[in-house]
Amino acid sequence: MADLGDLENKRVLVVDDQREIHDDFSGMLEGGEGLSSDELAGAFVASSAEPALPSFDLLHASSGEEGCAIVRAARERGEPIAVAYVDVRMPPGIDGVEAVRRMRAVDREVEIVIMTAYSDKPLSAIVDDMERLHKLLYIRKPFAREELQQVTLSLVAKWNVERALATARRRLADGRRRLESLLDAAGDAIAMYDREGRFVLANARYGRLIELPAEELRTTPREAAVARFAARFPTGPGPAADGPGSARGGGGAVDPGASGVDPARRKPAFHRSTQPVSDAEGAVVGDLVVFRDVSEIGIEQS
């Protein structure tokens, strides 16, 4: 179960022209108060913890324009709103639907809950052509205490989980780019495959030598990639220093500018080695396949 007290963002915006609605929210979402049912508490709080609401940061706006301004200012401060409850009808000024459109233009990640006391229209008629499935819920007034608590807890937790996942994905992508840059700086052709032989990453030279489009390379298993390399550069007996797993080419220049050797004199020769890759706990997670161009060695010795 989640520890609701550890949620990073608990900012909830209420946009409604009726003061009573704001009072209802303050009363139903008052921090430190108990959850309205044992079932709701069990769904969100570990059994060993006190079934209490987190201290939501409630913000209030009496018009659509004011609500949009709050969302914009919060975004600019780097303190975005997690959930916004927006009334449909707020005369005078823009209505709730237009307010939501403007809020989304500023921050597409805010969770939106449309509120209305009018039950004569379905949600589709109220929001018309709005993106109904993108972070949009709908509740009718008057709402019950448990309903409001459940919706708020769910959406605030959802916003925080999605933000954490997005941050983790960015860090993973940054780490991958740094690793690929490091591998690109090496003179060898290098690729990593997981324990099942599926492609993980490769440096630029590996891609050039194997001559596969990026998308196709990502779906080519290790053995097929190695076989393709061997087909392009036929294997044969190499010098003793190469050892088992070496692959020698049979003529023609390969990446001639990489070593400064005269392309006309070069006959590509590659030594292939495979090394296991382990995680922080020492468990093997894949293999690193390295093709090293050893043609310069033969030229220097000749």
N, C-alpha and C positions, 0 to 999 in steps of 0.2 A: 504494500500500500504506500501511497505517496505521503510524504511529510508536508502537509499544506503550509506549514510555517516557513519552509525553505523555498517557496516559490519566489523567483526573482521579481516578477512583475505582477502586482495585484491591483493595478489601476483600473477602475471601473467608472465609466462616464455615463451619466443619466441625462438625457436630453428630453425635456418635457416642459410644457408651459404651465402645468398645474403644480402648485407648491405641495399639495397633498401627496402626489406621486413621489416626490423627492423625500418626503417624510417617511413614506412607506418603505422605500429602499433603505433609508438609514436605520429604520427599526428592524427590518428583516435581515439585513446584512451587517448588523452591528458586530464588530470584532469582539471576540471573547464570549459571545453568546453561544449556547449549545445548539447543535444541529436539531432540526425539527422532528427527526425520527431516527430510531435505532438503525433502520434499514439504510437510510441515507448515510448515517455515520459509518456503518460497516462498509459501504461502497467506496468511501474516500479516505478513511482514517484507519490506521493499524489498530487491531483490537486492544493493544496495550496502551494506546494513547487516549488522551481525553478527547471526546467527540465535540470539539469546539471549532467554530468558524475561524479562519484566518482573519487578520486585520486588513480588510480590503481598503484600498485608498480610493474613496468615493470622490468623484468630481461631479459638479452639477452645472447644467446649462439650461436656460429657460427658452431658448430659441435655436433653430437650426443653424443660423449664422454663428451664434456663440459657441455651439457645439463644434462646428468646423474649425473655428479659431482655436479652441482648446486642443483639438487633435493636431492641428498644424504646429502650435507652440510646443506641445509635448514631443512631437517628432523632432523638431529643431533642437530641443534640449537633450535629445538622446534618451528621453524617458517616455517611450510610446505607450499609448493606451492599449490595454489588453482586450477589453470588452466595452462596447458602447451600446446602451439601450436607447433607442430613438423612437419617439412618438411619431405617428403618421401625420396627425393634424395639429399644427401649432400656429394658428393665426395670431398676428399678421406675419408676413415674411415667408420664407421658403418652407415647404412641407418636409416631412421626414424623409420621403423618397429622394428628393433633391439633396437634402443634407447628407444622406448616405452616399450618393454619387460623388459629392464634393469631398467627403471624408476619404473615400477610396482613391480619389485622385491624389491625395496627400499620403495616405498610408493604406496599402492594400492588405496588410496583415491583421488589421484590427478586426476582431470578431464582432459582428453586428447582430443585434436582436431588435427586430421591428416590434413596436407595441401599438396596439389600437384597442379602443373600446367599441369599435363599430364592427359587428359581426355579419353585416349584410354582404360583404365582398370576400371572395377567396384571396389568398396570398398572391396568386398570379395576377389578379386584377389590380391589386394594390401596388405591386412593384412593377407591373407592366413588363418592360423589356430589360429590367435589371438582371445582372448575373445572379440568378436565384441560388445556384449551388455553391457560390464562392463565399464562404464565411457569412452565411445569412440564415438566421432563424426567425421565428415568428411566434409571439405569444399574445393572447388576448387579455385585456383588463376585465375585471379585477383578477390578479393572479394570486395563487396561494403562497404562503410562506415557504413551504417545502419546494414548490415548483421553482420559485425564484432562487432559492439557495442551490438547488440541484443544477439549474442552468448555469448560474454564475460560477459555481465550483468547477463544473465540467469545462466551460469555455476558458476560464482563467488557466486551469491546468493544461488544456490543449494548447493555448498560446505559448506557454512556457516550454512545453515539450517540443513543439515545432521550432521554437527559437533555439533550443539547445541542439536539436538535430541539425539545423541549418549551420550553426556555429561549428559543430563537429565536422560536417561535410566540407566547409570552407577550409578548416585546418588540415583535413585529410588531403584536399586538392592542393593546398599550398605545399604540404610535405611531399606530395607526389611530384609537383613541378620542380621542387628543389632537387629531389633525387634524380629526376630525368636530366636536369641540367648538369648534375655531377657526373652522371653516366656519359652524357654527350661529350664531356671534357676528356674522357678516356679515349685512347686510340683504338681500343678493341670494339668489336661488335658484341653488345651485351643484351640479353633478354632474361626476364624472370618469369617462371611458370609456377603455378601452385602444385600441390601434391598430386592432383589429378591430371596434371599436364596441361592445364588451361592457362592461357596467356594472362599475365599481370601487367607487365610494362616492358619497354625496350628503349634503347637509345636510338638516336637518329641513324647512326651508321648501320646498325642491325637492319633497320627498315630499308636502307638503300641497297644493302647487299642481297637481301632476300627478295626485294622487288615485289612487294605486295602492298596494295592500298591499305591505309591505316585501319579502316573498318574490317577488311578481310584478315589482316594480320591479327587483330584482336580476337577473331573467332577461329583461328587456326591453332590446333593443339601442338604441343611441343614436338612430338615425333614427326608430325607432318611438316612442320617448319624446318626441322633438321634435315628431313629427307629432301625437301625442296632445295635447301642450301647445297646438299651433296649433289643433287642433280645439276645445279648451276655450275658447281665447281667439283668435278668428279674426284672421288676419293682414290687414293693410291698409297703405296708404301712411302712413308716419309722418313726423314733422318731419325736416328735413334733418340735424339733429344726431344722429338715431338711426343713420343710415347703413344699409347693406345688412345684412340678417339681423335686422332689427327685427321684433317681433311686437306688434301692437296688439290690445287687447281690445275687445269690442263691448258693454259694459254689465255692470252688476252689480259688487258690491264683491269684491275679492280680498284676503284676509288683512287686513281693515280695521284691525286694531289695531296693525299693524306700523309705521305711519308717523305716527300721530296725526292723520291727515287725516280729515275728516268723511266717513264711509262713504257718506252720501247724495249727496255731491258727486263722488265718485270714479268715474272710468271707467278700468278697469285698462289700462295700456299698458306693454308690456315690450320692452326692447331686448335682443336676444340676441347674445352674442359667444362666439367659440370661440378658445381659446388652446392651443397645443401644450404638453405637459408633457414635460420632459426629465429623464433620470437624471443621476447624478453625472458620467458620462462625456460628457454632451451628446447622447446618443441619445434620440430622441423615443420615448416609451413610451405616449403617449395624448393625449387632449384634455380640456380643462376647458371645460365648457359653462356659461355664466352668463346667467341671465335677470334683468335689472335693471328694477325697477318705475320707470318714468319718468312715471307719472301725476301725481306731485306737481309736476313741472316745468310741465306744462300748466296745472295749477290756479293755480300761483303767477303764471304769465304772463297768465292770464285776468283 
